[in-house]
Amino acid sequence: MTKTASTRSGRLALLGLLACTACGTSTYKVGIAVDPPTASIYVNGEKVGAGGRSVYEIDFGVDERVCIQAIAPGHEPHFVMLSKQQITDQINQYGDFQWTLRQER
């Protein structure tokens, strides 16, 4: 493949991705249950709630992944980076995300 053809196909692929992003949703409603109930829940570094079970709107915007953290005093923090596909798979196969934070030693 020539350099020009490679550049052209790269641009076409990028345009295709942008078109898919524009027609798809970037906000997902996600159930998250965390034990202990005193845990703080963060999405992309912003505190959105506390432990127990709640439904959160996760907005990816233009990002490919979202960072979700659960933190509680005296417990090891839980941290995940999730793609839209991983969230969709979790919801379709298992429902809510459920995490139990381990006590620190």
C-alpha positions, 0 to 999 in steps of 0.5 A, spaced: 500 500 500 502 506 498 503 512 503 497 516 500 493 510 500 495 508 507 493 516 509 486 516 505 484 509 508 486 512 515 482 518 514 476 514 512 477 509 518 477 516 522 471 518 519 467 512 520 469 512 527 466 519 528 460 517 524 459 512 529 460 516 535 455 521 533 449 516 532 451 512 538 449 514 545 455 516 550 451 516 556 449 509 560 445 508 566 449 503 570 447 500 577 453 500 582 452 496 589 458 497 593 459 494 600 461 498 605 455 503 604 460 508 607 464 508 601 465 514 596 463 512 588 467 517 583 466 517 576 472 520 572 475 523 579 468 526 580 464 524 587 457 521 584 455 518 590 456 513 596 456 505 597 450 501 597 446 500 591 445 506 586 444 507 579 448 512 575 449 516 569 455 515 566 457 519 560 463 517 556 463 524 552 468 523 547 472 518 551 473 511 550 473 509 557 471 511 564 474 511 570 470 508 576 473 508 583 470 506 590 473 508 596 472 507 604 476 509 610 479 502 612 478 499 606 482 497 600 480 502 594 477 499 588 479 502 581 476 500 574 477 503 567 471 501 563 469 501 555 462 502 553 462 495 550 465 492 557 459 496 560 454 494 555 456 486 556 456 487 564 449 490 564 446 485 559 450 478 562 450 480 569 446 486 571 449 491 576 456 492 578 457 489 585 464 490 589 465 488 596 471 492 598 477 488 602 479 491 609 486 493 609 491 489 613 
